[in-house]
Amino acid sequence: MEYGVGIIGTGNIAETHANAVLAANGARLVACYNHNAAKGDAFSSRFGIRSYHELDSFLSDGDVDIVMIATPSGAHLEPALAAIGSGKKAVIVE
């Protein structure tokens, strides 16, 4: 089985997480979310994935099974709780 992974936050650490997903067996990178459209779109172009600018839309993506939280350390709680509440299979918080 292959799981779709989506990343919330597209700063420096997100690239490390994206590359880890790309190297993992059974996982594929499918989407990212950043409230800053330019940053999210640049990240999605680099990795060939969908970019979302609204968290609810990202969490509604049926291809996203696992969510990785890659926001700055003080900004983990809200997206993590939203991802948990959305019923995803797993939420990974750095």
SVG drawing of the C-alpha trace seen along z (x, -y; Angstrom):
<svg xmlns="http://www.w3.org/2000/svg" viewBox="-13 -35 30 37">
<polyline fill="none" stroke="black" stroke-width="0.4" points="0.0,0.0 1.2,-3.5 0.3,-6.5 -0.1,-10.1 1.8,-12.6 1.0,-16.3 3.2,-18.9 1.9,-21.9 4.5,-24.7 6.9,-25.1 10.0,-26.7 13.5,-25.3 12.7,-22.1 9.9,-21.2 12.3,-20.4 14.1,-18.0 10.8,-16.3 9.8,-16.2 13.1,-14.5 12.6,-12.0 9.1,-11.1 10.5,-10.8 13.1,-8.4 10.7,-6.3 9.1,-3.1 5.3,-3.1 4.9,-6.9 4.4,-9.6 4.4,-13.3 1.1,-14.7 0.4,-18.2 1.5,-21.1 -0.2,-24.0 1.1,-27.4 -1.0,-30.5 1.6,-32.4 0.6,-31.5 3.9,-32.4 5.9,-30.3 3.5,-27.3 3.3,-27.5 7.1,-27.7 7.5,-24.6 4.8,-22.7 6.5,-23.5 9.8,-22.3 8.3,-18.9 5.5,-18.6 2.7,-18.5 -0.6,-20.4 -0.4,-23.6 -3.2,-24.8 -3.6,-28.2 -6.5,-27.3 -5.9,-24.7 -9.5,-23.2 -9.0,-22.6 -5.6,-20.9 -7.1,-18.7 -10.1,-17.8 -7.7,-16.4 -8.6,-12.7 -5.1,-11.8 -3.5,-13.1 -3.4,-10.2 -0.5,-11.5 0.2,-15.1 3.6,-16.3 3.7,-19.6 6.7,-21.6 5.7,-25.0 8.0,-27.1 8.1,-25.6 5.6,-28.0 3.1,-27.3 2.6,-23.6 -0.5,-23.3 -3.3,-24.7 -2.5,-22.8 -1.7,-19.6 -5.1,-19.7 -6.9,-20.5 -5.1,-17.6 -6.0,-15.2 -9.6,-16.4 -9.8,-15.8 -9.3,-12.0 -6.0,-11.6 -4.2,-8.3 -1.3,-9.9 0.0,-13.4 3.8,-13.9 5.0,-16.9 8.6,-17.9"/>
</svg>
